[in-house]
Amino acid sequence: QVQLVESGGGLVQAGDSLRLSCAASGRTFSSYAMGWFRQAPGKEREFVAAINWSGGRTSHADSVKGRFTISRDNAKNTVYLQMNSLKPEDTAVYYCAASGRLWSLTPESKYEYDYWGQGTQVTVSS
C-alpha cells in the first residue's frame, strides 16, 4: 500500500514556474514507477510525465516537453514535477500516481497506475 500526498500547487502568471512535490508513505517507494497526470474541468485525466523506479528513464507528454521535468529522490520518498514557462492551458488539478506493475518502465496510461494522490490545483493566469 502506498499513500501519496501532492503539494506545491497555486496561482501563478503565464511564464512563471512551479515545482510540485509528491510525498509517498511506505518503505517500498523505489519499487514503483511514478507518474504525473492532470485534469482540467470537463476534460479527461491526461498523462503529463512518468519516471521509472531508479529515475533512469523518463517520459513527458508532447504538450509539456521542454517545459516540465519529472524527477525523484528515493531517499526522500518524493517525486517532483518542475514546471517552467507555464501557460494558461496548463491550468488543471495535478495528480501523482504510483505503478507497481510497470516499475521499470514509464507508463503513460492512467489504467497502469495502482495508487493516486488527492491532487493539487495549478492555475495559470494570462
C-alpha positions in Angstrom: 0.0 0.0 0.0 1.3 3.5 -0.9 -0.2 6.8 0.2 0.6 9.8 -2.0 0.3 13.5 -1.0 0.9 16.2 -3.5 1.9 19.8 -2.7 3.2 22.9 -4.4 0.2 24.0 -6.5 -1.0 27.5 -6.6 -2.0 30.5 -8.7 0.7 31.9 -11.0 1.0 34.1 -14.1 1.9 32.9 -17.5 5.6 32.4 -17.9 6.1 31.6 -14.2 7.5 28.4 -12.7 6.2 26.0 -10.1 7.6 22.8 -8.6 5.1 20.1 -7.5 6.1 17.5 -4.9 4.5 14.2 -4.2 5.5 12.5 -0.9 4.9 8.8 -0.6 4.5 6.7 2.5 5.9 3.3 3.0 9.4 1.8 2.6 8.9 0.5 -1.0 8.8 3.8 -2.9 11.7 2.7 -5.0 9.7 -0.3 -6.2 7.3 1.9 -8.1 7.2 3.8 -11.3 5.7 7.3 -10.7 3.6 9.5 -12.9 2.0 12.9 -13.0 -1.4 13.4 -14.6 -3.7 16.4 -14.8 -7.3 17.0 -15.2 -9.0 20.3 -16.3 -12.7 20.9 -15.8 -14.8 18.9 -18.2 -11.8 17.0 -19.6 -10.3 13.6 -19.2 -7.4 13.0 -16.9 -4.3 13.2 -19.1 -0.7 12.0 -18.9 1.9 14.6 -18.1 5.1 12.7 -17.2 6.4 9.5 -15.8 9.7 8.2 -14.3 10.8 4.6 -13.6 11.9 3.2 -10.3 15.5 4.4 -10.5 15.0 7.7 -12.3 17.0 6.4 -15.2 14.0 6.6 -17.6 11.6 9.4 -18.0 8.8 10.3 -20.4 6.9 13.6 -21.0 3.8 14.4 -22.9 4.4 16.4 -26.1 2.4 19.3 -24.7 4.9 19.8 -21.8 8.2 18.5 -23.3 10.9 21.1 -22.9 9.0 22.9 -20.2 8.3 20.3 -17.5 10.7 17.9 -15.9 9.9 14.9 -13.7 12.5 13.7 -11.2 12.6 11.6 -8.0 14.5 11.3 -4.8 14.1 7.7 -3.5 15.9 8.6 -0.2 13.2 11.2 0.5 10.3 9.1 -1.0 9.4 12.0 -3.2 8.7 12.6 -6.8 8.8 16.1 -8.3 7.4 17.9 -11.3 9.3 21.1 -12.2 7.1 23.3 -14.4 8.6 26.2 -16.3 7.1 28.6 -18.8 3.6 27.9 -17.6 0.7 28.6 -19.9 -3.0 29.2 -19.1 -3.7 25.8 -20.8 -1.7 24.1 -18.0 -4.4 25.0 -15.6 -5.7 21.8 -14.0 -5.7 19.6 -10.9 -2.4 17.7 -10.9 -2.2 14.2 -9.6 0.7 11.9 -8.9 0.3 8.2 -9.2 2.3 5.0 -8.5 2.6 1.9 -10.6 3.9 -1.3 -9.1 3.3 -3.5 -12.1 5.4 -1.4 -14.5 8.1 -0.3 -12.1 10.9 -0.5 -14.6 9.0 1.5 -17.3 7.4 4.9 -17.7 3.7 4.1 -18.1 1.6 6.7 -19.8 -1.9 5.2 -19.3 -3.8 6.1 -16.2 -5.0 2.5 -16.1 -1.5 1.2 -15.4 -1.3 3.0 -12.0 -2.4 1.5 -8.8 -2.3 4.4 -6.3 -3.3 8.0 -6.6 -2.9 11.2 -4.6 -5.7 13.6 -3.9 -4.4 16.2 -6.3 -3.2 19.8 -6.2 -4.6 22.7 -8.1 -2.5 24.7 -10.5 -4.0 27.8 -12.0 -2.1 29.9 -14.6 -3.5 33.3 -15.4 -2.8 35.1 -18.7 
